Amino acid sequence: MAVVPLRLHLSFTSSPRHVSRPSLGGLLPSLSSRSFFSSANNGPPEKGAILNGTPPAHYAAEDSVALPAGLRRELMPSHVAVIMDGNRRWARMRGLPVGSGYEAGARAFRSIVELCCNWGIRVLTVFAFSSDNWFRPKVETDFLMGLFERGLRDELQHLTSAGVRISIIGDVSRLLKPLQVLLADAMETTINNSRLHLIIAVNYSGQNDIVQACQKLAIKVKDGLIEPEEINEFLVERELETNCTDFPHPDLLIRTSGEIRISNFLLWQLAYTELYFAHSLWPDFGEDEFREAVYSFQRRQRRYGGQKS
């Protein structure tokens, strides 16, 4: 099989800034125990916040929500993947503790989840924690995993009420047992939700995803279930971790903070994905930036290796 090159279509939404290593994800909740589906301060919940398990108005059926000017519902990507980068740099630029960057990133994540629900996007995959991030200081990784666990525990009911299905991809065996149990509960609790499929990549590696798929196929060959010559793209894709969704191939990949690489994320699945690179740091990536990314996607002609018409 021929190697299919990635089509690198660069788009930038703001003026260039300095670059840094990938963040550990805007998914992580705030340093306090407050909900990232609630107000950013300690005051009353914002207007429309989810209360007592009831979805707010901004989670209305997507066909009843007016799209921003220039966007077309029939051209909306089914699956958007996001590499959330720039939380720490955002905090440093403001002279704030690193945790404040993750708190701001959590608000950005919340906004994108809401927009995906309202705009009719079916799948959102976020790169929350790379397998390479374990090389960072243990105190940092422990801190972030604790924040992740607390945030998910606090928000599971709200996500369920909003019709969000949660799936986890990556090797969760390295996570602490309480977090493993929580993730399994989140997937089981939300499995019948269909508004938005939120796929969270934790301890994930695109290379390892392909390797584990090959290992599973090798076992099937060894057990006589399939012949080597029967292995094709379909069988490989069926063993990849994104087989959990009806839309395993992202239509659009967004990476924030000015980095122009995919950092071992969904390597097989991104073969024909449209790539969009924004200079905005993840905490600054809001509705306007997301609209620009989707608008750029909708203006492109996807040929999947075919000739330009």
DAQUI-V173357 format. One record per backbone hydrogen bond with DSSP energy under -0.5 kcal/mol. NH is the residue of the N-H (numbers start at 1). CO is the residue of the C=O. E is the energy in kcal/mol with one decimal. If there is no record, write none. Layout:
[[NH & CO & E] [NH & CO & E]]
This chain:
[[5 & 3 & -0.6] [8 & 6 & -0.8] [9 & 7 & -1.0] [10 & 8 & -0.7] [25 & 84 & -0.6] [28 & 25 & -0.8] [38 & 35 & -1.2] [49 & 46 & -2.1] [50 & 37 & -0.5] [51 & 54 & -1.0] [54 & 51 & -2.1] [55 & 53 & -0.6] [59 & 56 & -1.8] [60 & 57 & -1.9] [64 & 61 & -2.3] [65 & 62 & -1.3] [66 & 64 & -0.5] [71 & 68 & -1.9] [75 & 72 & -1.3] [76 & 73 & -1.5] [80 & 123 & -2.7] [81 & 252 & -2.9] [82 & 125 & -2.8] [83 & 254 & -2.9] [84 & 82 & -0.7] [84 & 127 & -0.5] [85 & 83 & -0.9] [90 & 86 & -2.1] [91 & 87 & -1.7] [92 & 88 & -2.6] [93 & 89 & -2.6] [94 & 90 & -0.7] [94 & 91 & -0.9] [95 & 92 & -1.5] [96 & 91 & -2.8] [100 & 97 & -1.4] [101 & 97 & -0.8] [101 & 98 & -1.2] [102 & 98 & -1.3] [103 & 99 & -2.1] [104 & 100 & -2.3] [105 & 101 & -2.3] [106 & 102 & -1.9] [107 & 103 & -1.3] [108 & 104 & -1.7] [109 & 105 & -2.4] [110 & 106 & -2.5] [111 & 107 & -2.1] [112 & 108 & -2.2] [113 & 109 & -2.4] [114 & 110 & -2.1] [115 & 111 & -2.4] [116 & 112 & -2.6] [117 & 113 & -2.1] [118 & 114 & -2.3] [119 & 115 & -2.5] [120 & 116 & -0.8] [121 & 116 & -1.6] [122 & 78 & -1.0] [123 & 78 & -2.4] [124 & 197 & -2.5] [125 & 80 & -2.4] [126 & 124 & -0.5] [126 & 199 & -2.5] [127 & 82 & -2.2] [128 & 126 & -1.1] [128 & 201 & -1.5] [129 & 201 & -2.0] [131 & 204 & -2.1] [133 & 130 & -1.3] [134 & 131 & -0.9] [135 & 132 & -1.6] [136 & 133 & -1.7] [140 & 137 & -0.8] [141 & 137 & -2.0] [142 & 138 & -2.8] [143 & 139 & -1.6] [144 & 140 & -2.4] [145 & 141 & -2.4] [146 & 142 & -2.1] [147 & 143 & -1.9] [148 & 144 & -2.5] [149 & 145 & -2.5] [150 & 146 & -2.3] [151 & 147 & -2.6] [152 & 148 & -2.4] [153 & 149 & -2.3] [154 & 150 & -2.2] [155 & 151 & -1.8] [156 & 152 & -1.4] [159 & 155 & -2.6] [160 & 156 & -2.3] [161 & 157 & -2.4] [162 & 158 & -1.7] [163 & 160 & -1.5] [164 & 159 & -2.5] [165 & 196 & -3.1] [167 & 198 & -2.4] [169 & 200 & -2.2] [171 & 203 & -2.1] [172 & 170 & -1.1] [174 & 171 & -0.7] [175 & 172 & -1.6] [179 & 176 & -0.5] [180 & 176 & -2.2] [181 & 177 & -2.7] [182 & 178 & -2.0] [183 & 179 & -2.6] [184 & 180 & -2.2] [185 & 181 & -2.3] [186 & 182 & -2.5] [187 & 183 & -2.2] [188 & 184 & -2.2] [189 & 185 & -2.9] [190 & 186 & -1.6] [191 & 187 & -0.5] [191 & 188 & -0.7] [193 & 190 & -2.1] [195 & 163 & -1.6] [196 & 163 & -1.4] [197 & 122 & -3.0] [198 & 165 & -3.5] [198 & 196 & -0.8] [199 & 124 & -2.8] [199 & 197 & -0.7] [200 & 167 & -2.9] [200 & 198 & -0.6] [201 & 126 & -2.7] [201 & 199 & -0.6] [202 & 169 & -2.5] [202 & 200 & -0.8] [203 & 129 & -1.1] [204 & 129 & -1.8] [206 & 264 & -2.9] [209 & 205 & -2.0] [210 & 206 & -1.6] [211 & 207 & -2.3] [212 & 208 & -2.9] [213 & 209 & -1.5] [214 & 210 & -2.2] [215 & 211 & -2.4] [216 & 212 & -2.0] [217 & 213 & -2.0] [218 & 214 & -2.5] [219 & 215 & -2.1] [220 & 216 & -1.8] [221 & 217 & -2.2] [222 & 218 & -2.7] [223 & 219 & -2.4] [224 & 221 & -1.4] [225 & 220 & -2.6] [226 & 220 & -1.0] [230 & 227 & -1.9] [231 & 228 & -1.5] [236 & 232 & -2.0] [237 & 233 & -2.7] [238 & 234 & -1.8] [239 & 235 & -0.7] [239 & 236 & -1.3] [240 & 236 & -0.7] [240 & 237 & -0.7] [243 & 240 & -1.7] [244 & 241 & -1.0] [245 & 242 & -1.6] [250 & 248 & -0.7] [251 & 79 & -2.2] [252 & 79 & -1.6] [253 & 274 & -2.7] [254 & 81 & -2.8] [255 & 276 & -2.1] [256 & 83 & -1.7] [257 & 280 & -2.5] [258 & 278 & -2.5] [259 & 256 & -0.7] [265 & 262 & -0.7] [266 & 264 & -0.5] [270 & 266 & -1.7] [271 & 268 & -1.3] [273 & 270 & -1.1] [274 & 251 & -2.2] [275 & 7 & -0.5] [276 & 253 & -2.3] [277 & 11 & -0.6] [278 & 255 & -2.7] [278 & 276 & -0.5] [282 & 85 & -2.0] [284 & 281 & -1.9] [285 & 281 & -0.5] [285 & 282 & -1.9] [286 & 284 & -1.1] [290 & 286 & -2.6] [291 & 287 & -2.8] [292 & 288 & -2.0] [293 & 289 & -1.9] [294 & 290 & -2.5] [295 & 291 & -3.0] [296 & 292 & -2.4] [297 & 293 & -2.0] [298 & 294 & -2.5] [299 & 295 & -1.1] [300 & 296 & -0.5] [300 & 297 & -1.4] [302 & 300 & -0.7] [303 & 301 & -0.6] [306 & 303 & -2.1]]
